Amino acid sequence: MFEIKNLTAGYSSETSAIHDINITIPKNEICSIIGSNGAGKTTLLKGIMGLLPSKSGEIIFDGTDITNFDSEAISQLGIGYVPQGRMIFPYLTVEENLLLGCEVRKMNLKKALEIGYDYFPDLKGISKRKGGMLSGGQQQQLAIARMLVIEPKMILLDEPAEGIQPNVVQEIGRILQKVTSELNVSVLLVEQFVGFALDLSHSYYFLQGGEITKNGRITEENKAQIIDSIKL
């Protein structure tokens, strides 16, 4: 179980970018944070990962209060993070990028590569190619694979569908659903593409001006109503 209670955070001591955030994500579920640019979505993920100071509130992961943990400690607990923009190393090969992911939790190198290539087999055929030579879709697959090699218990993704062709977006969606089921993880997905997010997710939170203004469970019957109620 992952839970955020009354979290307020920001980039300076004078101002807050997110206010009084409350989110609950059970195991084996995908939850989407939906909102326009500047709504505070990325700030929320950075706050969870210890990359921004929390001013108040709590972040609870598997019964442990991680509110004041640094990003390294949070990663070692098994929270995997794929930031917006992918953040792969352009001068390292696909294989080298994957192996860097092992450093977070001291994984077996051979096993790590097997995990990465199992979820994204196309990466194996380009394992010696430099990250900077990959397409946007391949880079996103690599970023997600690098996170998966740590065998995470919780996954945070920031705009995984951004700038990627539709067929790759659908493949990423399929992998996220597979990972959620197979690894018994919770997923927090930040996304502007509402249809993609709702198709994957069990629940959603709509972030507007740094505050959650709508949230609920997602069903086939209410998807259209949710999309209607959210104007990005």
C-alpha positions in Angstrom: 0.0 0.0 0.0 1.2 3.5 -0.9 -0.4 6.5 0.8 0.1 10.3 0.8 -1.5 12.3 3.6 -2.0 16.0 3.4 1.3 16.6 1.5 2.4 20.1 0.8 5.7 20.8 -1.1 7.4 23.3 -3.3 10.6 24.6 -4.8 11.2 27.3 -2.1 10.4 28.0 1.5 8.2 30.9 0.4 5.9 29.1 -2.0 4.2 25.7 -2.4 3.5 24.1 -5.7 1.2 21.3 -4.4 -1.2 21.7 -1.4 -2.8 19.2 0.9 -2.5 16.2 -1.4 -4.1 12.9 -0.3 -3.7 9.8 -2.5 -4.0 6.0 -1.8 -2.8 3.3 -4.1 -3.4 -0.4 -3.3 -1.0 -3.1 -4.5 -1.6 -4.4 -8.0 -3.2 -1.2 -9.1 -2.3 1.7 -11.5 -3.3 5.2 -10.4 -3.1 8.2 -12.8 -2.4 11.8 -11.9 -4.0 13.9 -14.7 -3.6 17.6 -15.2 -2.4 20.3 -17.5 1.1 21.7 -17.7 2.0 23.6 -14.5 -0.6 21.7 -12.4 2.0 20.3 -10.1 2.2 16.7 -11.4 6.0 16.6 -11.7 6.4 18.4 -8.4 4.4 15.7 -6.8 6.6 12.9 -8.1 9.7 14.8 -7.1 8.3 15.3 -3.6 7.6 11.6 -3.3 11.2 10.8 -4.4 12.8 13.1 -1.9 14.0 15.5 -4.7 12.0 18.4 -3.2 11.5 19.1 0.5 8.0 18.4 2.0 6.6 21.3 4.0 3.9 19.2 5.7 2.2 15.9 5.4 3.3 12.2 5.2 4.3 9.7 2.5 3.8 6.1 3.7 5.2 3.2 1.7 4.5 -0.4 3.0 3.9 1.0 6.5 7.1 3.1 6.6 7.0 6.9 6.7 9.4 7.9 4.0 8.6 11.6 4.0 12.1 12.8 5.0 14.1 10.1 3.2 16.5 11.1 0.5 16.1 9.8 -3.1 18.8 7.1 -2.7 17.1 5.6 0.4 13.8 5.7 -1.4 15.1 3.9 -4.4 16.8 1.3 -2.2 13.4 0.6 -0.7 12.2 -0.4 -4.1 10.5 2.7 -5.6 11.4 3.0 -9.2 11.2 6.4 -10.9 11.2 7.2 -14.7 11.3 11.0 -14.9 9.9 13.2 -17.7 12.5 13.4 -20.5 13.7 9.8 -19.9 17.1 10.8 -18.6 19.1 8.0 -20.2 22.8 8.4 -20.8 23.3 9.2 -24.5 27.0 8.2 -24.7 26.4 4.8 -23.1 25.1 1.8 -24.9 21.7 0.3 -24.2 23.3 -2.5 -22.2 25.4 0.0 -20.1 22.3 2.0 -19.4 20.6 -1.1 -18.1 23.5 -2.1 -15.9 23.6 1.3 -14.3 20.1 0.6 -13.0 21.6 -2.3 -11.0 23.6 0.0 -8.8 20.5 1.2 -7.0 19.8 -2.1 -5.3 23.1 -4.1 -6.1 21.3 -6.5 -8.5 23.0 -9.4 -10.2 24.1 -8.1 -13.6 23.1 -11.1 -15.7 19.7 -11.2 -14.1 19.2 -7.5 -14.6 19.8 -7.8 -18.3 17.4 -10.7 -18.5 14.7 -8.7 -16.8 15.2 -5.7 -19.1 15.2 -7.7 -22.3 12.3 -9.9 -21.1 10.0 -6.9 -20.9 11.4 -5.1 -24.0 12.9 -7.8 -26.3 13.6 -5.2 -29.0 16.3 -3.7 -26.9 18.4 -6.8 -27.0 18.9 -6.4 -30.7 20.3 -2.9 -30.2 22.1 -3.6 -27.0 25.4 -2.1 -28.3 23.8 1.0 -29.7 24.4 4.3 -27.9 21.4 5.7 -26.1 21.7 9.0 -28.0 21.2 7.1 -31.3 17.8 5.7 -30.3 14.4 6.9 -31.3 12.2 8.6 -28.7 10.2 5.4 -28.3 13.3 3.3 -27.9 14.7 5.7 -25.3 11.5 5.6 -23.3 11.5 1.8 -23.5 15.1 1.8 -22.2 14.3 4.2 -19.4 11.4 2.0 -18.2 13.6 -1.2 -18.6 16.4 0.4 -16.6 13.9 1.1 -13.8 12.5 -2.5 -14.0 15.8 -4.2 -13.5 15.7 -3.2 -9.8 12.5 -5.3 -9.4 10.6 -2.4 -7.9 7.7 -2.6 -5.5 6.3 0.7 -6.6 6.7 2.6 -9.9 6.5 6.3 -10.6 6.3 7.4 -14.3 6.2 11.0 -15.5 4.6 11.5 -19.0 5.7 8.1 -20.5 3.6 8.7 -23.6 5.1 12.2 -24.4 6.5 12.5 -27.9 6.1 8.8 -28.8 4.4 7.1 -31.8 1.0 5.5 -30.9 2.2 1.9 -31.4 5.0 2.3 -28.9 2.6 4.0 -26.4 0.3 1.0 -26.6 3.3 -1.3 -26.1 4.3 0.6 -23.0 0.8 0.4 -21.7 0.7 -3.3 -22.2 4.0 -3.7 -20.3 2.8 -1.6 -17.4 -0.3 -3.8 -17.0 1.9 -6.9 -17.2 4.4 -5.5 -14.6 1.6 -4.5 -12.2 0.2 -8.0 -12.3 3.4 -10.0 -12.3 5.5 -8.0 -9.8 2.6 -7.2 -7.4 3.4 -3.5 -7.6 1.6 -0.2 -7.3 2.0 2.3 -10.2 1.6 6.1 -10.1 1.3 7.4 -13.6 1.5 11.1 -14.4 0.0 11.7 -17.8 -1.6 14.4 -20.0 -3.1 12.0 -22.5 -6.3 11.3 -20.6 -7.6 8.4 -22.8 -4.3 6.5 -22.4 -4.2 7.1 -18.7 -7.8 6.0 -18.0 -7.5 2.9 -20.2 -4.6 1.7 -18.0 -5.7 2.9 -14.6 -7.9 1.6 -11.8 -8.3 5.1 -10.2 -7.4 8.7 -11.0 -6.7 12.1 -9.4 -7.2 15.3 -11.3 -4.6 17.9 -10.2 -5.4 21.6 -10.9 -3.4 24.5 -9.5 -1.5 22.2 -7.2 -4.6 20.8 -5.6 -6.7 17.6 -6.2 -10.1 18.8 -7.5 -11.5 15.4 -8.6 -10.8 11.8 -8.0 -12.4 8.4 -8.2 -12.4 4.8 -9.5 -12.4 4.1 -13.2 -14.8 1.7 -15.0 -15.7 1.2 -18.6 -19.0 2.8 -17.9 -17.7 6.0 -16.5 -14.6 6.8 -18.6 -16.5 9.0 -21.0 -18.0 10.9 -18.1 -14.6 11.4 -16.5 -13.1 12.7 -19.8 -16.1 15.1 -20.1 -15.5 16.5 -16.6 -11.8 17.1 -17.2 -10.9 19.9 -19.5 -7.1 20.2 -20.1 
